[in-house]
Each structure stands twice: as C-alpha cells, then as structure tokens.
Amino acid sequence: MRSGASGAILWGMADGTHPGGRTDGSGRGIPQPHREQTDYGGAVYGSLQAASVVAGTAAFGPFPRLGLVLLLLVTGLVFWVAHVYARLVGDLASYRDLTWQRVRHVAGDEWPIAQAAVGPAVAVAISPLLGLSVAATAWFALSVAVAEQVGWACFAAIRAGASRRLVVLSTLVNLVLGLVVVVLKAGLH
C-alpha cells in the first residue's frame, strides 16, 4: 500500500482520484493516468527520523563525527528493515505467496527510509572540510535533514497534482514538524 497509495492517502483519495478536487459531474473524482510511483512518504519519514537521531545525539554533548555518520546510516537501515518486515507480516496474503520477488519489491518500496539518512550523514562527513565545530556539525546535519523532509513533502504534493494551496500547506506542515525537532534539540542541549 505504501508505494502507490501513500500519496493518495496523504491527500485523502484512496480511490486514486485527482487531488485537486476535479470531478466528472457525478461527484466522483477523475482518475489520473498511471505514472511511476515513488514513496515520498518514506523519504519524508526517513528525513524526520534522521533529524531525530541528530537531535537526540546532540542532547548528550559532543559526539564523534564518525560515530554520528554510522549511527545515522545504521538507524536508517534498521528502520528500513523494520518497515519491510512490518509490511510483509502485516499483509496476511504474504504468508501464502511470499517469494523473494515480493520481498525485493517491498524492500525497494521502503528504501527511501534508509536513503534519507545519507544526506545528513554526508553533511556530518564533510563538516571538517567546511571548518565546522562538532556543535555546528550537528546543526548542519539537522538543517540538511529538515530541508530534505520539507523538500520531499513539497515534491510529493506537486507530483500528486495537488492544488497550490495544498502544496503550500504540506510544505508548511513539514516545516513545522522539522522545527519541532529543532526546538527539541535546542531544549535538550
């Protein structure tokens, strides 16, 4: 359900109708042509999770850069595996026809969760080249994670064909979520 339906459910259209509210005259939405689906929800979730890892580790004082890079990447992988497992177990039909092809498909659908940790991890890794202190590195990585989260949410809304108002609303909601993590980091530090 995550791959194709997550964007539709985000906008309240589990039937796949147009998010802009256009109808065919009968009150039903106009189905949109099939396009390749990407799980932007997983990317948004993974970015929020990466921001939380950075904020949580920063609460304990200076953290070695290599340790933070590994923590981000390993946490992203653990959450990815957990989501793959949950989807396979959550779909009772999987038990009857569980194949390697199904496992690979679900793993691919959930990959954006792990992938979202890469940006903040790269930010941490290159921070010495930018002359950033350890404290500034945490803020840099957190900024990258929040920017990813907001960017993916905005792109998902645009890709779903949402109205401008919904694109702005989605962007603002994700910005607020990211800022909550920033405020928590500041408060914990």
N, C-alpha and C positions, 0 to 999 in steps of 0.2 A: 504494500500500500504506500510506502514512503515515496518511492521514486516518482510515480506519476501523480498520485493523489495528494501529496503533501501540499503542493502549491494550491490545488483546488480547495482543499480543506482550509488552508490558511485564509482563503477569501470566501469560504462558506459555500462552495459549489462542488459538492461531492459527485454531482452528475456530469461534471466536465463542461458546464455551460460557461459562456463568456462572463468574465468578472466585471465588465463594465456595465452590466445590467441590461444589455440589449435583449429583446425578446422577439419571438416570431409572431406576436399578436395574440397568442393563446396564454401568455403569462410564463411560458417556458423559455429558458434561455436558448440562444442559438449556439449549437455545438461548434467548437473551433476545430480547424483541421489538426490532425495529429502532427506533433513535432517531437523531435528528440527531447526526452525529459532528463533533467538534471535535478538532483536532490539538493536544492539550495537550502532547504531546512536543515539538512545535515551539516552544511558548511556554516550556517548561522549558529547552530548548536555547538559545533566544534570550536568556533571562534569564541563563543561565550565561555565555553569550558576552558580554553587556553587562557583567556583573560582571568578567569577564576584561579587557575593554577599560579599565574604570575602574582596576582594579588595575595593569594594565600601564602606563598613562599616569602614574599616581601614582608609579611607580617612578622616573620621570625628573624628579621635583621638581614644583613648582607648574606647573599647566597652565592656560592661559586658559579661562575658563568657556565662552565661545562656541566655542572650538576643541574642547572636550570634548563639548559638545552635538552639534556637527557630526560629530565622529568617531564618537560612539555611533550617530547616525542613519544615517550613510553606511555604517558597518560592518554595521549591521543590514540595510540594503538590499543590500549586496554579498553577504552570506551568504544572503539570501533568493534573489537571482538565481542564486547558485551552486547552491542546493538545487533550484530549479526546473529549471535546466539539467541537473543530475545525474539528476533523476527522469525527465526527458524522454529523455535519452540512455541512461539505464540500462534503460529499458523498450524493448526492441528492436521491439516491436509499434508503438511511436510512429512509427517511420520509415515504416511502411506507411500509417498513418492519422493522421498529425499534422495537426491542424486548430487554428484559432485557439480554438475552443471547448475543446479539450483543453489548450492552453497556458493559457488563462484558468482552467480548473478546477485545474490543478496549481499555478498561481500563487496562487490563492485558498487552496488547501490549505496551502501553505507560508508564507502571510502572517504567521502568529503569530511566526515567527522575527524578522521585521523589526519587528513590533508590540511585541515585548518590550523593544526599546531605548527606546521612548517614555517609560516610567516613569522610568528613571534619567536620561534627557535632561531631562525636566521637573524632576526633583529638582535637577539642576545649574542649570537656568534660574531656578528660584525661590529658590535658596540665598542670593542677595544680599538678597532680601526678608526672609529669616529671620535675617539678620545673620551668616551663616556665613562663616568664612575659607575660603580656597581649599583648605586641607588638610581642614577639616571638611566642605567640599562633596564631596570625593572619598569620604569615609566615608559621608556621607548618601546619595550616589548608589549606592555599593556596598551599603548596607543595603537600599535600595529594590530593587535587582536581586536580592539574595538572598531578600528577602521575597516578591518575585514568583515566583521559582523554587520556593520551598517551597510557596507558596500554590497555584500551578498544579499541582504534583505531588500535593498533598493533594486538590485538587478533582478531578483526573483519577482518582485512586483511588476517591474517593466516587462519582463519575459512572459508573465502570466496575462499581460494585456490589461492590467488594472488601470483605472482612471488615474489622472494626475493626483487627485485628492488622496486616493488610496496609496499611491506610491509615496507621497509625502508623509502620510500617516504611518505607513510601515517603516519608513526611514526614521521618523521621529521616535516611534515606539522602541526601535532597536537602539537608537542613540541613548534614550533614557535608560534602557537595560544596561548598556555599556557604561554609562555614567554612574549607575548604582554600584557596579563593580569598582569603578574608580574611587567613589566615595568610601566604599567599604575598605579598599586598600589604604586610603589616606587615614581612615579612622583606626584601622588595625595597626598601622605603622606608628 
